[in-house]
């Protein structure tokens, strides 16, 4: 990647030098260049500053997908439990309250079936006596071991519980 950028930079410099040589050898171009050099200078400075700012905002402020935020962990948190997806990937539950939705199941479920899963579909909450699951009022619902979850009520999770999300994908709850 770095070599490509260096190659593009070298090519740009060579083309610029050739264009400057052609301009300098022409008297009319030289005369115009002497009159307009300050405008050209400030245009180049402005272009460089704009390019640096655009690059900065692209790297620092651009939205990062949730999956990349979850897979790169800088500090280690205690894993309370895990959800095992059909493709054997794991979603680790480390927070007191974790909301799950279609973004968490991207790549596991077909794009057509993702439409049945809510953006915020269900949540798992830690309480003193364990972890609980609650459906977040979704149209297609959430089932725990074959029983539909009611929107306002949460149910305690047990090791090896099966969670069916929107009748589309089944995940397994595993305690650690």
C-alpha positions, 0 to 999 in steps of 0.5 A: 500500500505504501509503495503505491502511494510513493509511486503515485507521488513520484509520477505526480512530481514528474508530471508537474516538473514536465509541465513547469518546463513547458511553461517556463520555455514559453515567453507568454506563459512565463510572463503570465506566471510572473504576474500570477505566482502569488495566486498560484502559491496560495492555491497550492497551499490551500489544496495541501491544507484541504487534503490534510484536513480531509484525510484527518477527518476520514481517519478520525471521525469516519464511522467504524462498523461495530464488528471492527470495534468488537474484534479489536480489543485494547483492554481486556474485560471480564467475559460474563458469557458468550453467544455462539453463532451458527458459524461458530463465531463468538460474541462476548458479553462483557458489559452490564447491559448489551444490546444486540441487533442486525449489525451483530449478525451481519455475515451470519445471516443472509442479507434478505433475512437480516431485514427480519432482525431489528436494529436493536432486537434484544438485550442481555442485562446483568443482575445480581443473580445472573444474566437476563434476556429481554426482547426490545419490542421487535416485530418478529420477536425473540424466543428462548428455548422455544418460548416467545419472550414478552416485550416488557419481561426479562427471563433469566438465562441458563447455560446452553440456552437457545435464543431464536432471533426473529425466527431467522437465526438461532444462537447459543448462550454459554456461561463462562 
